[in-house]
Amino acid sequence: MTAPSPFTFVRHTDGLRHRFDHASERNGRPAFRRTDGQVWCFWSPTHGWHCEIADGLVTAHPLHAPADTPEPPTTVWRSFKNDRSYLYDLERDPPNRA
């Protein structure tokens, strides 16, 4: 079985990039952690695929995508925190080539 693919969120407004690597499993699916360690992306029965910070605050969800996919859907995601909201594209990182 191949490891889940890392991915990058790319912000629509300015191209800011946040990379997520496979870090563990949660609820029987892969869980991904942002490389700066501040944000997790994982699936839960309550929220489907989402991102959250350490205190459990949900900070992002995919838009217009099935909630029950095996890995985070490659689609537009909306982040929200306090009074800010941004749109991001989830882009799968290319496989490492030896």
N, C-alpha and C positions, 0 to 999 in steps of 0.2 A: 504494500500500500504506500502511495506517495504522500509526502508531508503536505499539509495545506499550504497554499500559495500565499506568500506575503503580499501586501497591497499598500497602496499609497492613496490618501485622500488629497485631492488637488482643489484648492479653493477657487471658485469662479471669479471672484473680484480681483485677485492679485496673483494667482498661481502659487500661493503658499502651499507647501507640501508637508504632510505628516505621514511617515512610514509606520506600518504596523507589521510585526513579525509574529508568527505562531509561537505561543508561549506555554499553553497548557490545554486542558480540556475542561469544559463545563457543560453540564446538562447533556452529556453524550455527544457534544460537538466541539470543534476547535475553538479556542479562545485566543485572541490576538491582543498584544500589548504594544502601545505606541513606543517608539524607540527611546523617547525621553522618560518613559515610565509613568507618565501622568494619567493616561487614559487606557481603558480596556474596551475591546469590541467583542461581544459574544452574544449567543442566543439564549433566551430564557422563555419558559412557557408563558410568562406574564407579558413580556415586552417584545417578543420576537427578537430579530437582530437589532442591536442598539449599541451605543457607546455610553460608558459611564465613567465617572471619576471615583476616587477612593471612598468618598462618603456615601456612595450608592446613588448619587444624583445622575439621572439619565440626561445625556447631553446631545445625542444625535440619533436619528432614525432614517432608514431608507425611505424614499418617496416612490410610490407607484411600483412596488415590487412585492412578490409573494413573501410572507413572513416566515415560511417554514422551509427555506432552502438549506442545503447541507453546509454552505459557507456564506459569508456576507455577500449579498447581491451586488453585482457590478452595475450600479445605477447611480442616480443623483441621491445624495444624502443631505438632510438639513440638520445643522447643528444649532443649538440654542443654549445660552447661558446668560443669566441676568437679563439685560435688555438688548442683547446682541443675537443675531441670527445670520448664518451664512449657508450657502449651498456649496457642496463639494461633489466632485466626481470620484467614485471609487475605481481606481485603476489597478488591475493585477500587475504585479511586477514580473518581468520576463524571468524564465528559469535561468539559474546559473549555468554558464557554459564553461566546461573545463578546457 
